[in-house]
Amino acid sequence: MQKILILGQQGQVAWELQRTLASLGDITVFGSGQLDLTNPDMIRTQVRSIQPDIIVNAAAYTAVDKAETESELCMSINGIAPGILAELARDSQALLVHYSTDYVFDGTKANPYLETDPTNPLSVYGASKLAGEQAIIQVDCAHLIFRTTWVYGNRGKNFLLTILRLAAERKELKIVADQIGSPTWSRSISEATAQIIAQCRHDRSSIKGLYNLSAAGTTSWHGFANQIVDRSRSINPELGLAIDLILPIPATDYPTPAKRPGNSVLDNSKILADFGVQLPDWKLSLEQCLQKLG
Ligand SMILES: NC(=O)c1ccc[n+]([C@@H]2O[C@H](COP(=O)([O-])OP(=O)(O)OC[C@H]3O[C@@H](n4cnc5c(N)ncnc54)[C@H](OP(=O)(O)O)[C@@H]3O)[C@@H](O)[C@H]2O)c1
């Protein structure tokens, strides 16, 4: 049975991967305690101790605003460590599966982003994730890089859980309405990853590709917040949310240390063509996630 190493143990995507990849191989999962991505020697020792056939790197420095003042740390985890994982994968003919982000783009394109569109990150986080992609591609190991976006789930830090907390405490919220994207459930990402890894079972060593992987459909942060509140109320009327009004505001009224793209929408046609994978519409997945939250 093939050996699969998952990095990022407590993370939104890594958590889901532990379940969805279980039927595909012997799973080992490391958190930052067992494998600290800032420590190259530890990365090498720990990966070699497992001798994985597939490394799934769902660990990352994801504090987008804090990254502006912790650029070295962010770059070491997101930019440098993926290259070390890639070298280890190349040396042992393993496949490296890695996640990246729409933040590699500046968001000025009028249409959904293709994998081939020019990158131009606006933030330290975006630049670090782009460096990670480039490091993997340069090492030239067998790899799959999935660029995803606006990830949420029922654990960890994300927009869904923040809105539910704020909506319980406050009567009014102001939410950015001029940034658009596709809210993507961590579970959908993990299920798509499993489907694709299953397809690569017989010919892992020649796989090389960068793919967009996001939910179908688009909305703004304001639209996402409205849907979270409306559907939560309907699924669980006992919730007793205090919120009366969610006001749309421009991003300029909500300044953050890191600049974010206005358009985060990704075109998913390449992953559909190559693997037959298509994530459900964001509203459908949100509904399922909210039902799990109860
Ligand atoms: N969240 C989003 O909206 C979003 C959007 C686009 C792309 N992505 C990408 O999708 C992937 C998964 O994101 P996610 O939202 O699941 O992330 P997450 O929930 O923030 O989890 C990230 C995980 O990385 C681990 N980590 C952080 N520093 C580490 C270190 N020095 N060594 C080892 N592990 C470390 C953390 O482990 P500890 O808890 O042990 O520190 C954490 O469990 C990432 O590549 C991310 O860049 C995310």
PDBQT file of the ligand as one rigid body, heavy atoms in Angstrom, charges set to zero:
ROOT
HETATM    1  N1  LIG A 301      -7.444  29.765   4.160  1.00  0.00    +0.000 N 
HETATM    2  C1  LIG A 301      -7.669  30.266   2.946  1.00  0.00    +0.000 C 
HETATM    3  O1  LIG A 301      -8.596  31.055   2.729  1.00  0.00    +0.000 OA
HETATM    4  C2  LIG A 301      -6.797  29.842   1.783  1.00  0.00    +0.000 A 
HETATM    5  C3  LIG A 301      -7.042  30.426   0.527  1.00  0.00    +0.000 A 
HETATM    6  C4  LIG A 301      -6.252  30.020  -0.552  1.00  0.00    +0.000 A 
HETATM    7  C5  LIG A 301      -5.261  29.082  -0.378  1.00  0.00    +0.000 A 
HETATM    8  N2  LIG A 301      -5.028  28.547   0.854  1.00  0.00    +0.000 N 
HETATM    9  C6  LIG A 301      -3.953  27.567   0.983  1.00  0.00    +0.000 C 
HETATM   10  O2  LIG A 301      -4.541  26.309   1.297  1.00  0.00    +0.000 OA
HETATM   11  C7  LIG A 301      -3.663  25.549   2.134  1.00  0.00    +0.000 C 
HETATM   12  C8  LIG A 301      -4.398  25.083   3.362  1.00  0.00    +0.000 C 
HETATM   13  O3  LIG A 301      -4.848  26.241   4.070  1.00  0.00    +0.000 OA
HETATM   14  P1  LIG A 301      -5.715  26.129   5.409  1.00  0.00    +0.000 P 
HETATM   15  O4  LIG A 301      -6.703  27.238   5.389  1.00  0.00    +0.000 OA
HETATM   16  O5  LIG A 301      -6.143  24.735   5.611  1.00  0.00    +0.000 OA
HETATM   17  O6  LIG A 301      -4.599  26.504   6.490  1.00  0.00    +0.000 OA
HETATM   18  P2  LIG A 301      -4.762  26.646   8.076  1.00  0.00    +0.000 P 
HETATM   19  O7  LIG A 301      -6.087  26.180   8.516  1.00  0.00    +0.000 OA
HETATM   20  O8  LIG A 301      -4.315  28.030   8.428  1.00  0.00    +0.000 OA
HETATM   21  O9  LIG A 301      -3.685  25.598   8.584  1.00  0.00    +0.000 OA
HETATM   22  C9  LIG A 301      -2.334  25.764   8.290  1.00  0.00    +0.000 C 
HETATM   23  C10 LIG A 301      -1.572  24.710   9.036  1.00  0.00    +0.000 C 
HETATM   24  O10 LIG A 301      -0.183  24.951   8.751  1.00  0.00    +0.000 OA
HETATM   25  C11 LIG A 301       0.544  24.598   9.868  1.00  0.00    +0.000 C 
HETATM   26  N3  LIG A 301       1.789  25.347  10.007  1.00  0.00    +0.000 N 
HETATM   27  C12 LIG A 301       1.968  26.672  10.196  1.00  0.00    +0.000 A 
HETATM   28  N4  LIG A 301       3.264  26.936  10.380  1.00  0.00    +0.000 NA
HETATM   29  C13 LIG A 301       3.916  25.760  10.293  1.00  0.00    +0.000 A 
HETATM   30  C14 LIG A 301       5.275  25.358  10.407  1.00  0.00    +0.000 A 
HETATM   31  N5  LIG A 301       6.260  26.253  10.681  1.00  0.00    +0.000 N 
HETATM   32  N6  LIG A 301       5.585  24.061  10.258  1.00  0.00    +0.000 NA
HETATM   33  C15 LIG A 301       4.643  23.132  10.023  1.00  0.00    +0.000 A 
HETATM   34  N7  LIG A 301       3.334  23.439   9.927  1.00  0.00    +0.000 NA
HETATM   35  C16 LIG A 301       2.984  24.733  10.070  1.00  0.00    +0.000 A 
HETATM   36  C17 LIG A 301      -0.314  24.937  11.071  1.00  0.00    +0.000 C 
HETATM   37  O11 LIG A 301       0.006  23.985  12.046  1.00  0.00    +0.000 OA
HETATM   38  P3  LIG A 301       0.048  24.358  13.605  1.00  0.00    +0.000 P 
HETATM   39  O12 LIG A 301      -1.350  24.637  13.989  1.00  0.00    +0.000 OA
HETATM   40  O13 LIG A 301       0.607  23.141  14.226  1.00  0.00    +0.000 OA
HETATM   41  O14 LIG A 301       0.945  25.577  13.697  1.00  0.00    +0.000 OA
HETATM   42  C18 LIG A 301      -1.737  24.775  10.551  1.00  0.00    +0.000 C 
HETATM   43  O15 LIG A 301      -2.328  23.610  11.035  1.00  0.00    +0.000 OA
HETATM   44  C19 LIG A 301      -2.457  26.454   2.398  1.00  0.00    +0.000 C 
HETATM   45  O16 LIG A 301      -1.455  26.165   1.473  1.00  0.00    +0.000 OA
HETATM   46  C20 LIG A 301      -2.984  27.848   2.119  1.00  0.00    +0.000 C 
HETATM   47  O17 LIG A 301      -1.960  28.740   1.750  1.00  0.00    +0.000 OA
HETATM   48  C21 LIG A 301      -5.794  28.881   1.938  1.00  0.00    +0.000 A 
ENDROOT
TORSDOF 0
